[in-house]
Amino acid sequence: MVNSERPTVEVRDLHTDELPAAIRLLARGFRDEPLQVASLGPDPERRHQRLLVLFGAMFEVMKRQTPLVAVEGGTIVGVTGVAPPGTCQPTVAQLLKYVPALVPMGLPSLVHTARLNRSWGQVDPKEHHSHLGPLAVDADMRGRGIGSQILGHYCRQLDDASLMGYLETDSEDKVRLYERFGFEVVREQQVIGVRNWFMVRQS
């Protein structure tokens, strides 16, 4: 059942001109996550710069993403990617564009990122589904239920479309958050040395 909390922000589709701000927020939000430390190296500033490249390339190449944002006072304070059915795994043509865009990250980070994406892709459900993520809320805005409001909005979209939702996470705290919205863990495994949870929300 979808959690309903008193709204504190507006949750809506991302506007095209807001994409650079959304990418910066995602880079800040994911900089210190276990998978990013494992794949992008120990230096926080270097990870941040590489994530700017990574998320920028992702949204440039995967143009069918339909991101959601949480906005307060005209400022984006939370964002998530949403890949509609049939779009979460890149086509060959998209990969040919995606890989060169990631070259500025450096070869070791590029190799680790490729291993991560390949491992995730092998677990991706064969069933018709919407793929959630990446999801981040700015650090100084956490604890206000903003992530819950984004998830509530997303889950209502799933219900309206009678659609399965799917995600992966490397955070046990986030597992508990997603479970509140009806997601269930269907698999756990180590990915580049980091524990990952794979979760499904049935339609």
C-alpha positions, 0 to 999 in steps of 0.5 A: 500500500502506498504511504501517504504523508503530508506533502511538503514539496511538489513532485512532478515530471522533470522539465528539460531545462532542469536536467543540469540541476538534476544531474548535479543533485544526483552526483552529490547524492551518490558520491559517497554510496558504497557502489560509487566508492568501489567503482569510482575510487576513494577520492570524494571530489574525483568521484563527484566529477566522474558522477557528473560525467556518468549521469550526464551521459546516462540522461543524454543517451537514454533519452526515453527516461522520464525523471521525477523531481521534488521541487521546493521554492523553485529549487530541485531538492530530490530527483529520480530516474524512471525508465519506462518499459523496454527502455532500461537496458541500452540498445547497441546504438545507445551503447556506442554513444554511451561508452565514448561519453564516459571516456573522461572518467578514466579507464579503471572507472570505466571498466568498473562501471561496465562491470556494474551495469553488466551485473545489474543487466543480468538480473533485470526482469524479463517481465514488462516493468518500469525501472526506478532509479537513481533516486537522491534527495539533497543531504540538507533536505533529508528527514522530511519525507521527500524521498517518500513523496517521490516514491508515493508519486511513482507508485501511483503511476505504477498503479494507474498503469497496472505496471510492475516496478523494479529497482536495485540498491546498495543501501539497507536503509533504502531497502526498508524505505522501499518496502514501505511502498510495496517493494519486495526483495527478490534477490541479493548478491555481491556486485563489484564487492558490494552487497546489492538488493534487487526489488520488485513491486508487483502490479 
